[in-house]
Amino acid sequence: MTSTEQTLSAGRAPARPAADRRRWFALAIVMAAAFMDLVDVTIVNIAIPSIQKDAGASLGQIQWITAGYALAFAAGLITGGRLGDIHGRRKLFLLGIGGFTLASALCGFAANPEMLVASRILQGGMAALMVPQVLSIVHATFPAHERGKVFGLFGAVVGLGAVSGPLLGALLTEWNLFGLEWRPIFLINLPVGVVAFLLGRRFITESRAPKALKLDLVGVALVTLGLLMLLYPLTRGRELGWPLWGYVCMAGALGVFAALVAYERRKAARDGSPLIELSLFRVKSFAAGIAVQTVFGVTLGIFFLVWTLYMQIGLGWSPLRAGLTGVPFSLAVSTAAGMSVQKLVPRFGRKVLRSGALLMAAGVLLYIWESHRYGLAIASWQMALPLVVMGAGMGLIVAPLTDAVLSEVPREHAGSASGLINTVQQMGNALGLGLVSVVFFGVIGDRLTPAQVGPAFVNGFQHALWWVAGILGAIFLLMSALPKRPAQHVEGSADAPAAEKEPELVA
């Protein structure tokens, strides 16, 4: 180990200016990767109608283009983090970003919908290797007194990704570069990924945890199998006439999840490194918070896909118009998120989160009313008010929720709890995308004439939003089990895993 690395390992700023410059380069690289992942999630939704039209994708395939990514991402998140702890964060980051770039190329050059779905699943799996390393690399590279500024920059990147993703997707789809239709939304990742990979090899210092937990591949397999048995029949059932095997498969998923719980208990007793730390669920606030995260993910999965289909297919809007319509929502989320963490939660505690759920539900109900009143003649400016109300409510929830969930979690389990929170939100998102076939496609009917498409999609949108409003009501009730005064910047937040164990830099 070099003297610079020993200094970093001790948690002090390195003395040499050259090392200073290297770590800021490293920060720019991992932030670019995080931005690429954030944008990729939002950029695809806006292009879904174009993909359906150009590639001839079925409604089930449309769902799997988004749900497949979320499922693979969720299933691999905890394992990706542990692989980085064991084998080195730099190594896993480079593997992840290289694989993500390759998968993006496969998505961009997909010859048919089946190839696109498979490539999206691969892309989600590679993101699961890449994303967990980002904050770990930041923690290992920057001393404690600089991390506040670093995480502030990171929050700005997250906000920028949320705003720019839909707009970038809309512009790339609208421009139809080189006659490639929707494909540039994936191909744009290639130059970013290649540059980040090459610079990452040079500027990111290797680090790993001195006492990393072991892998739990059986746990990953059981989680993935259970979710597939639940999601596949949901997405394909309507097209196939809801066959008996679908119901059997969904019922069997409950058995798989029961087997997962039993296995995780044995795994914890045997070597103390289960995929899911079941003892955490004895903490009331954590158990309720995990339920909130999961159900909130379901809400977002339903809303964003249905919203895109409603605007572009139901109302016949261009991708650019749909993307611009969503700007007030993104700005409201970013603004409210900043206010909730800095000013509101320290003063009012969980009341802020519960108010956020009610506010978001109010925005949904207002959207239903406007959609019913104006029908196919609704304008973008008329959507601005419900979107701002929804966005403000969402912002009050998303920023402080993790701290609230982790407030009463024992310090030694903070890292495991943080990983589980991110995982269940992605799983909820995948489940919500699967439910779209029930709450939206199940309403609009098959074999619509061109004159019937618009009214059917408007009706389906309103029906789906009633589901979203009901789910938000359930979230409001679940939030009553969260701590009255969620701790700020607890061990389990952004740099919690490092509070649990100091990363070790290696040569």
C-alpha positions as CSV (number, residue, x, y, z in Angstrom):
1,M,0.0,0.0,0.0
2,T,1.4,3.4,-0.9
3,S,1.6,6.3,1.5
4,T,-1.2,8.1,-0.2
5,E,-3.5,5.1,0.1
6,Q,-2.5,4.7,3.8
7,T,-3.5,8.3,4.4
8,L,-6.8,7.8,2.7
9,S,-7.4,4.6,4.6
10,A,-6.9,6.5,7.8
11,G,-9.7,8.9,6.8
12,R,-7.5,12.0,6.3
13,A,-7.2,14.1,3.3
14,P,-4.2,13.2,1.1
15,A,-1.3,15.7,1.2
16,R,-0.4,15.7,-2.4
17,P,-2.3,18.0,-4.8
18,A,-2.0,15.3,-7.5
19,A,-4.0,12.9,-5.4
20,D,-6.6,15.7,-4.8
21,R,-7.1,16.1,-8.5
22,R,-7.4,12.4,-9.0
23,R,-10.2,12.0,-6.6
24,W,-12.2,14.8,-8.1
25,F,-11.8,13.1,-11.5
26,A,-13.0,9.9,-9.8
27,L,-16.0,11.7,-8.5
28,A,-16.9,13.1,-11.9
29,I,-16.6,9.6,-13.4
30,V,-18.9,7.8,-10.9
31,M,-21.4,10.7,-11.0
32,A,-21.5,10.4,-14.8
33,A,-22.3,6.7,-14.4
34,A,-25.0,7.4,-11.8
35,F,-26.5,10.1,-14.1
36,M,-26.4,7.6,-17.0
37,D,-28.4,5.1,-15.0
38,L,-30.9,7.6,-13.7
39,V,-31.5,9.0,-17.2
40,D,-31.8,5.6,-18.6
41,V,-34.7,4.7,-16.3
42,T,-36.7,7.8,-17.3
43,I,-35.6,8.2,-20.9
44,V,-37.2,4.8,-21.9
45,N,-40.7,5.6,-20.7
46,I,-41.1,8.6,-23.0
47,A,-40.0,6.4,-26.0
48,I,-42.3,3.4,-25.3
49,P,-45.0,4.3,-27.8
50,S,-42.4,4.8,-30.5
51,I,-40.9,1.5,-29.7
52,Q,-44.3,-0.2,-29.9
53,K,-45.0,1.4,-33.3
54,D,-41.6,0.9,-34.9
55,A,-40.6,-2.5,-33.4
56,G,-44.1,-4.0,-33.3
57,A,-43.9,-4.8,-29.6
58,S,-46.9,-6.3,-27.9
59,L,-48.4,-4.8,-24.8
60,G,-46.8,-7.5,-22.7
61,Q,-43.4,-6.8,-24.3
62,I,-43.8,-3.1,-23.6
63,Q,-44.3,-3.8,-19.9
64,W,-41.2,-6.1,-19.9
65,I,-39.0,-3.5,-21.6
66,T,-39.4,-1.5,-18.4
67,A,-40.2,-4.2,-15.8
68,G,-37.4,-6.5,-16.9
69,Y,-34.8,-3.7,-16.2
70,A,-36.3,-3.0,-12.8
71,L,-36.5,-6.7,-11.8
72,A,-32.9,-7.4,-12.8
73,F,-31.7,-4.3,-11.1
74,A,-33.6,-5.1,-7.9
75,A,-32.5,-8.8,-7.8
76,G,-28.8,-7.9,-8.2
77,L,-28.4,-4.7,-6.0
78,I,-27.4,-6.3,-2.7
79,T,-25.2,-8.9,-4.4
80,G,-23.6,-6.2,-6.5
81,G,-22.7,-4.3,-3.4
82,R,-21.2,-7.3,-1.7
83,L,-19.2,-8.3,-4.7
84,G,-17.6,-4.8,-4.6
85,D,-16.8,-5.2,-0.9
86,I,-15.2,-8.6,-1.6
87,H,-13.4,-8.2,-4.9
88,G,-13.0,-4.4,-5.1
89,R,-15.3,-1.5,-5.8
90,R,-13.2,-0.2,-8.7
91,K,-13.2,-3.6,-10.4
92,L,-16.9,-4.1,-10.1
93,F,-17.6,-0.5,-11.1
94,L,-15.6,-1.0,-14.3
95,L,-17.3,-4.4,-15.0
96,G,-20.7,-2.9,-14.4
97,I,-20.2,0.2,-16.6
98,G,-18.6,-1.9,-19.3
99,G,-21.5,-4.3,-19.3
100,F,-24.0,-1.5,-19.1
101,T,-22.5,0.1,-22.2
102,L,-22.5,-3.2,-24.1
103,A,-26.1,-3.9,-23.1
104,S,-27.1,-0.3,-24.2
105,A,-25.6,-1.1,-27.6
106,L,-27.6,-4.4,-27.8
107,C,-30.7,-2.4,-26.9
108,G,-30.0,0.2,-29.6
109,F,-29.4,-2.5,-32.3
110,A,-32.1,-4.9,-31.2
111,A,-33.5,-6.7,-34.2
112,N,-36.9,-7.5,-32.6
113,P,-38.8,-6.9,-29.3
114,E,-37.6,-10.1,-27.8
115,M,-34.0,-9.1,-28.2
116,L,-34.8,-5.7,-26.7
117,V,-36.4,-7.2,-23.7
118,A,-33.4,-9.5,-23.1
119,S,-31.0,-6.7,-23.6
120,R,-32.9,-4.5,-21.1
121,I,-32.7,-7.3,-18.5
122,L,-29.0,-7.6,-19.1
123,Q,-28.7,-3.8,-18.7
124,G,-30.5,-3.9,-15.4
125,G,-28.2,-6.6,-14.2
126,M,-25.1,-4.6,-15.1
127,A,-26.6,-1.5,-13.4
128,A,-26.9,-3.6,-10.3
129,L,-23.1,-4.2,-10.4
130,M,-22.3,-0.5,-11.2
131,V,-24.7,1.6,-9.0
132,P,-23.9,0.1,-5.5
133,Q,-20.2,1.0,-6.0
134,V,-20.8,4.7,-6.6
135,L,-21.4,5.8,-3.0
136,S,-18.9,3.2,-1.7
137,I,-16.2,4.7,-4.0
138,V,-17.1,8.2,-2.9
139,H,-16.8,7.2,0.8
140,A,-13.5,5.4,0.3
141,T,-12.0,8.4,-1.7
142,F,-13.1,11.4,0.3
143,P,-12.5,12.1,4.0
144,A,-15.4,12.7,6.3
145,H,-15.2,16.5,6.3
146,E,-15.7,16.7,2.5
147,R,-18.5,14.2,2.1
148,G,-21.3,16.7,2.9
149,K,-20.3,18.8,-0.1
150,V,-19.9,15.7,-2.3
151,F,-23.3,14.3,-1.4
152,G,-24.8,17.8,-2.0
153,L,-23.4,17.6,-5.6
154,F,-24.7,14.0,-5.8
155,G,-28.2,15.3,-4.9
156,A,-28.0,17.9,-7.7
157,V,-27.1,15.2,-10.2
158,V,-30.1,13.1,-9.1
159,G,-32.4,16.1,-9.6
160,L,-30.8,16.9,-13.0
161,G,-31.3,13.3,-14.1
162,A,-35.0,13.4,-13.1
163,V,-35.6,16.6,-15.1
164,S,-33.5,15.9,-18.1
165,G,-34.3,12.2,-18.7
166,P,-37.8,12.6,-20.2
167,L,-36.8,15.7,-22.2
168,L,-33.7,14.0,-23.6
169,G,-35.8,11.0,-24.5
170,A,-38.4,13.1,-26.2
171,L,-35.8,15.1,-28.2
172,L,-33.9,12.0,-29.3
173,T,-37.1,10.3,-30.4
174,E,-38.5,13.4,-32.1
175,W,-35.3,14.1,-34.0
176,N,-35.2,10.6,-35.4
177,L,-31.4,10.9,-35.9
178,F,-30.1,9.1,-39.0
179,G,-33.6,7.5,-39.3
180,L,-32.9,5.4,-36.2
181,E,-36.3,6.3,-34.6
182,W,-36.1,5.4,-30.8
183,R,-32.7,3.7,-30.9
184,P,-30.5,6.8,-30.0
185,I,-32.0,6.8,-26.5
186,F,-29.8,3.7,-25.9
187,L,-26.9,4.5,-28.2
188,I,-26.3,7.8,-26.5
189,N,-24.9,5.7,-23.6
190,L,-22.1,4.4,-25.7
191,P,-19.7,7.4,-25.8
192,V,-20.4,8.2,-22.1
193,G,-19.9,4.6,-21.0
194,V,-16.6,4.2,-23.0
195,V,-15.1,7.4,-21.7
196,A,-16.2,6.7,-18.1
197,F,-14.6,3.2,-18.4
198,L,-11.3,4.4,-19.7
199,L,-11.0,7.3,-17.2
200,G,-12.2,5.1,-14.4
201,R,-9.3,2.7,-15.0
202,R,-6.9,5.6,-14.6
203,F,-8.4,7.7,-11.8
204,I,-10.4,5.5,-9.5
205,T,-8.5,4.0,-6.6
206,E,-9.3,0.4,-5.7
207,S,-11.0,-0.2,-2.3
208,R,-12.7,-3.1,-0.6
209,A,-14.2,-3.8,2.8
210,P,-11.8,-5.6,5.3
211,K,-14.7,-7.8,6.6
212,A,-17.1,-8.2,3.7
213,L,-20.2,-10.4,4.0
214,K,-20.4,-13.6,1.9
215,L,-22.6,-13.9,-1.1
216,D,-26.1,-15.4,-0.9
217,L,-26.7,-16.6,-4.4
218,V,-29.5,-19.0,-3.3
219,G,-31.3,-16.0,-1.8
220,V,-30.9,-14.0,-5.0
221,A,-32.2,-17.0,-7.0
222,L,-35.3,-17.4,-4.8
223,V,-36.1,-13.7,-4.9
224,T,-35.8,-13.6,-8.7
225,L,-37.9,-16.9,-9.2
226,G,-40.6,-15.6,-6.8
227,L,-40.9,-12.3,-8.6
228,L,-40.9,-13.9,-12.1
229,M,-43.6,-16.4,-11.0
230,L,-45.7,-13.3,-9.9
231,L,-44.9,-10.9,-12.7
232,Y,-44.9,-13.1,-15.8
233,P,-48.5,-14.2,-15.4
234,L,-49.6,-10.6,-14.6
235,T,-48.0,-9.2,-17.8
236,R,-49.0,-12.1,-20.1
237,G,-52.3,-13.2,-18.5
238,R,-54.6,-10.8,-20.3
239,E,-53.2,-11.5,-23.7
240,L,-53.5,-15.3,-23.1
241,G,-57.0,-15.1,-21.7
242,W,-55.9,-15.6,-18.0
243,P,-55.1,-19.3,-18.2
244,L,-55.2,-21.6,-15.2
245,W,-51.4,-22.0,-15.1
246,G,-51.1,-18.2,-14.5
247,Y,-53.1,-18.4,-11.3
248,V,-51.1,-21.5,-10.2
249,C,-47.9,-19.8,-10.9
250,M,-48.8,-16.7,-8.9
251,A,-50.0,-18.8,-6.0
252,G,-46.7,-20.8,-6.2
253,A,-44.8,-17.5,-5.8
254,L,-46.1,-17.3,-2.3
255,G,-44.5,-20.8,-1.6
256,V,-41.2,-19.6,-3.1
257,F,-41.2,-16.5,-0.8
258,A,-42.0,-18.7,2.2
259,A,-39.0,-20.9,1.2
260,L,-36.9,-17.7,1.0
261,V,-37.7,-16.7,4.5
262,A,-36.9,-20.2,5.9
263,Y,-33.6,-20.3,3.9
264,E,-32.6,-16.8,5.1
265,R,-33.1,-17.8,8.7
266,R,-30.8,-20.8,8.3
267,K,-28.3,-18.7,6.4
268,A,-28.2,-16.1,9.2
269,A,-27.6,-18.8,11.8
270,R,-25.0,-20.5,9.7
271,D,-22.6,-17.7,8.6
272,G,-24.3,-14.4,9.5
273,S,-24.5,-13.2,5.8
274,P,-28.1,-13.6,4.5
275,L,-29.3,-11.6,1.6
276,I,-32.1,-10.3,3.8
277,E,-31.5,-9.6,7.5
278,L,-34.8,-10.9,8.8
279,S,-34.1,-9.6,12.4
280,L,-34.6,-6.0,11.0
281,F,-38.3,-6.7,10.6
282,R,-38.6,-6.9,14.4
283,V,-38.1,-3.1,14.3
284,K,-41.6,-1.8,13.8
285,S,-40.6,1.4,12.0
286,F,-38.3,-0.5,9.6
287,A,-41.0,-3.1,8.7
288,A,-43.5,-0.4,8.1
289,G,-41.0,1.6,6.1
290,I,-40.1,-1.4,3.9
291,A,-43.9,-1.8,3.2
292,V,-44.1,1.9,2.3
293,Q,-41.1,1.7,0.0
294,T,-42.5,-1.3,-1.8
295,V,-46.0,0.0,-2.2
296,F,-44.6,3.5,-3.2
297,G,-42.6,1.7,-5.9
298,V,-45.8,0.0,-7.2
299,T,-47.4,3.5,-7.4
300,L,-44.6,4.9,-9.5
301,G,-44.5,1.8,-11.7
302,I,-48.1,2.1,-12.6
303,F,-48.3,5.9,-13.0
304,F,-45.3,6.7,-15.2
305,L,-46.0,4.0,-17.8
306,V,-49.7,4.7,-18.0
307,W,-49.1,8.4,-18.1
308,T,-46.8,8.1,-21.1
309,L,-49.3,5.9,-23.0
310,Y,-52.2,8.2,-22.2
311,M,-50.4,11.3,-23.6
312,Q,-48.8,9.8,-26.7
313,I,-51.3,7.1,-27.8
314,G,-54.5,8.3,-26.2
315,L,-54.1,12.0,-26.8
316,G,-51.9,11.6,-29.9
317,W,-49.2,13.9,-28.6
318,S,-45.6,13.9,-29.9
319,P,-42.8,12.6,-27.6
320,L,-41.5,16.2,-27.3
321,R,-44.9,17.6,-26.1
322,A,-45.3,14.8,-23.6
323,G,-41.7,15.4,-22.3
324,L,-42.3,19.1,-21.9
325,T,-45.6,18.5,-20.2
326,G,-43.7,16.6,-17.4
327,V,-41.3,19.4,-16.6
328,P,-43.5,21.0,-13.9
329,F,-43.7,17.6,-12.2
330,S,-40.0,17.1,-12.1
331,L,-39.3,20.7,-10.9
332,A,-41.9,20.3,-8.1
333,V,-40.3,17.0,-7.0
334,S,-36.8,18.6,-6.8
335,T,-38.0,21.7,-5.0
336,A,-40.2,19.9,-2.4
337,A,-37.5,17.3,-1.8
338,G,-34.9,20.0,-0.9
339,M,-37.4,21.8,1.4
340,S,-38.5,18.6,3.2
341,V,-35.0,17.5,4.2
342,Q,-33.6,20.9,5.1
343,K,-36.6,22.7,6.7
344,L,-39.8,20.7,7.2
345,V,-38.8,17.3,8.5
346,P,-36.5,18.6,11.3
347,R,-39.5,20.6,12.6
348,F,-42.6,18.5,11.8
349,G,-41.2,14.9,11.6
350,R,-43.3,12.2,10.0
351,K,-46.2,14.6,9.5
352,V,-44.3,15.8,6.4
353,L,-44.2,12.4,4.8
354,R,-47.9,11.8,5.6
355,S,-48.8,15.2,4.2
356,G,-46.8,14.3,1.1
357,A,-48.9,11.1,0.6
358,L,-52.2,13.1,1.0
359,L,-50.9,15.9,-1.3
360,M,-49.9,13.4,-4.0
361,A,-53.3,11.7,-3.7
362,A,-55.0,15.1,-4.1
363,G,-53.0,15.7,-7.2
364,V,-54.0,12.4,-8.6
365,L,-57.7,13.1,-7.9
366,L,-57.4,16.5,-9.5
367,Y,-55.8,14.9,-12.6
368,I,-58.7,12.4,-12.8
369,W,-61.2,15.3,-12.6
370,E,-59.4,17.3,-15.3
371,S,-59.0,14.3,-17.6
372,H,-62.8,13.5,-17.2
373,R,-63.8,17.2,-17.8
374,Y,-61.6,18.0,-20.8
375,G,-61.3,14.5,-22.4
376,L,-59.3,14.4,-25.6
377,A,-59.2,18.2,-25.7
378,I,-57.1,18.6,-22.5
379,A,-54.1,20.9,-23.0
380,S,-50.6,20.6,-21.5
381,W,-51.1,23.8,-19.4
382,Q,-54.2,22.3,-17.9
383,M,-52.2,19.3,-16.6
384,A,-49.7,21.6,-14.9
385,L,-51.6,22.1,-11.7
386,P,-52.3,18.4,-10.9
387,L,-48.7,17.6,-11.9
388,V,-47.2,20.3,-9.6
389,V,-49.4,19.1,-6.7
390,M,-48.4,15.4,-7.3
391,G,-44.7,16.4,-7.7
392,A,-44.7,18.4,-4.5
393,G,-46.3,15.5,-2.6
394,M,-43.7,13.0,-4.1
395,G,-40.9,15.3,-3.1
396,L,-42.0,15.5,0.5
397,I,-41.8,11.7,0.6
398,V,-38.8,10.5,-1.4
399,A,-36.1,12.6,0.2
400,P,-36.7,12.0,3.9
401,L,-38.2,8.5,3.7
402,T,-34.9,6.6,3.9
403,D,-33.8,8.4,7.0
404,A,-37.2,7.8,8.6
405,V,-37.1,4.0,7.8
406,L,-33.6,3.7,9.2
407,S,-33.9,5.8,12.3
408,E,-34.4,2.9,14.7
409,V,-32.2,0.4,12.9
410,P,-29.2,-0.8,14.9
411,R,-26.0,0.7,13.6
412,E,-24.4,-2.7,12.8
413,H,-27.2,-3.5,10.3
414,A,-27.4,0.0,8.7
415,G,-25.6,-1.1,5.5
416,S,-27.8,-4.2,5.0
417,A,-31.0,-2.1,5.7
418,S,-30.0,0.6,3.2
419,G,-29.4,-2.0,0.5
420,L,-32.8,-3.7,1.3
421,I,-34.6,-0.4,1.0
422,N,-33.3,0.3,-2.5
423,T,-34.0,-3.3,-3.5
424,V,-37.7,-3.4,-2.4
425,Q,-38.4,-0.1,-4.1
426,Q,-37.2,-1.5,-7.4
427,M,-39.1,-4.7,-6.8
428,G,-42.2,-2.6,-6.1
429,N,-41.6,-0.7,-9.3
430,A,-41.4,-4.0,-11.3
431,L,-44.6,-5.2,-9.7
432,G,-46.4,-1.9,-10.5
433,L,-45.3,-2.2,-14.2
434,G,-46.7,-5.8,-14.2
435,L,-50.0,-4.6,-12.7
436,V,-50.4,-2.2,-15.6
437,S,-51.9,-5.1,-17.6
438,V,-54.7,-5.3,-15.0
439,V,-55.4,-1.7,-14.1
440,F,-54.9,-0.2,-17.6
441,F,-54.8,-2.6,-20.5
442,G,-57.5,-4.7,-18.9
443,V,-59.9,-1.7,-19.2
444,I,-59.2,-0.4,-22.7
445,G,-60.1,-3.6,-24.5
446,D,-58.7,-5.2,-27.7
447,R,-59.1,-4.5,-31.4
448,L,-59.9,-0.9,-31.1
449,T,-60.8,1.2,-34.1
450,P,-58.8,4.4,-34.6
451,A,-61.8,6.4,-33.4
452,Q,-62.0,4.3,-30.2
453,V,-58.3,4.5,-29.2
454,G,-58.4,8.0,-27.7
455,P,-61.5,7.6,-25.5
456,A,-60.4,4.1,-24.4
457,F,-57.0,5.3,-23.3
458,V,-58.5,8.3,-21.5
459,N,-60.9,5.9,-19.7
460,G,-58.0,3.5,-18.9
461,F,-55.9,6.3,-17.6
462,Q,-58.6,7.5,-15.2
463,H,-59.2,3.9,-14.0
464,A,-55.4,3.4,-13.3
465,L,-55.3,6.7,-11.4
466,W,-58.1,5.6,-9.1
467,W,-55.8,2.6,-8.2
468,V,-52.9,5.0,-7.6
469,A,-55.0,7.2,-5.3
470,G,-56.1,4.1,-3.4
471,I,-52.5,2.9,-3.0
472,L,-51.4,6.3,-1.7
473,G,-54.2,6.1,0.9
474,A,-52.7,2.8,2.0
475,I,-49.2,4.5,2.2
476,F,-50.6,7.2,4.4
477,L,-51.9,4.6,6.8
478,L,-48.6,2.7,6.8
479,M,-46.7,5.8,7.6
480,S,-48.3,6.0,11.0
481,A,-45.8,3.3,12.1
482,L,-42.8,5.5,11.2
483,P,-41.0,7.4,14.0
484,K,-42.5,10.7,14.9
485,R,-39.2,12.4,14.5
486,P,-37.1,10.6,11.9
487,A,-33.4,11.1,12.5
488,Q,-31.4,13.2,10.0
489,H,-28.3,11.9,8.4
490,V,-28.5,8.6,10.3
491,E,-25.9,5.8,9.9
492,G,-28.0,4.1,7.3
493,S,-28.4,7.0,4.9
494,A,-26.1,7.8,2.0
495,D,-22.9,6.9,3.6
496,A,-24.2,4.5,6.2
497,P,-22.4,1.4,5.0
498,A,-19.2,3.1,5.6
499,A,-20.3,4.0,9.2
500,E,-20.6,0.3,9.7
501,K,-17.1,-0.5,8.4
502,E,-14.4,1.7,7.1
503,P,-13.4,0.8,3.6
504,E,-9.8,-0.3,3.0
505,L,-7.9,1.1,0.0
506,V,-5.6,-1.4,-1.7
507,A,-2.8,-1.1,-4.1
